[in-house]
Amino acid sequence: MKRLVLAASCLAFALPTAAAEPIVKRNTVHYEVDGATAQAIRAELSRLGPIGRIEKRRFDAHTLWNVKWTYRFRNVGQDCAIARVTVSVDITMTVPRLKPNRSRPDDVTRAFEEFAKALLAHEEGHAENGIEAARRIEAAIRDMQPKPTCDALRRAANELGDGLIKEANRKDLDYDASTQHGRSQGARFP
């Protein structure tokens, strides 16, 4: 999971602070798998699945979220304060899709559909973690106390955001460990 930090320069006028939710942009990428048997489909999943960013190995699915934040400053007496913060999170899920195959038994197709449903639910957990990180960053930066300079406030805001991203990355790792990458949630095939 990566983040991009964008900072604004000092502004001499006050802007209203909004308590808006982060902007969420979602994208789902499908990779197609085929096979007439569960074992053939499993081989395709293992061969074509996305490579995890941290573990550098293939998984059946992968979610990448990217939190970005921007802010504007205002003068408060001799200090610099956050006037407005905007946070967005881009979420990209890569998940398998089963190609139609007339020689595949219906029970294999149904088993894959159940697996895909559980896998998507697991990946939604990762997406929600990214959204929650964005919410936390927005609230934390918005509620920051003024600093003597805008540069000091910029550094503090970015450090705070970076720290919350690191926490969220650890949360994603813990989530995968506790669910065995979704297996305990039914995301196993065959």
C-alpha positions, 0 to 999 in steps of 0.5 A: 500500500502506498501513499502520496503526499501533496501539500499546499502553501500558506493562505492568508484567508480562512477556508471552512473546515468540512467534516466530509468523508474521504473521496473513494474511487474503486476499480476492479480488475479481473483476470480470467481462469479456465478449466474443466476441473477444479484442479485445472482451475486451481492451477490457473489461479496459481499461475495467473493470480496477482503478485502480492506487493509485500510477499512477492508471491501469487495470490488468488486476489489482491487489493491495493489502496492508495491514500492521498491527502491535500490541505490548505493553511490559514493564519491564526494570529502568528500561527499557521493552522489547517484550513481544509483537508481533502483525503481520497483513497483509490482502491484497486481489487484484482480478482479472478473471473471464470471463463465459460466452459461447456465441459465443466460440471455445474458443481465445479462452477457453483463451487468456484462462484462460492469461492469467488464470493468469499474471496471478494468479501475478504478483499472488501476487508482490505478495501475497508481498511484503506477507507478507514485509514483515509478517514483517520488521516482526514480527521487527524490532520483536520484537528491538528493544533496550529504551529508557529510556521506553515512549514512546521505544520506541513511536516507534522501533518505529513508525519502524522499521515505517514504514521497512520498509513504504516498502522493501516499496512500492519492492520492489512498484514494482521488481517491476512494472518488472522484469516489465512488470506481469506481461507478461514472466511471460505475463500478456498478453492477447491 
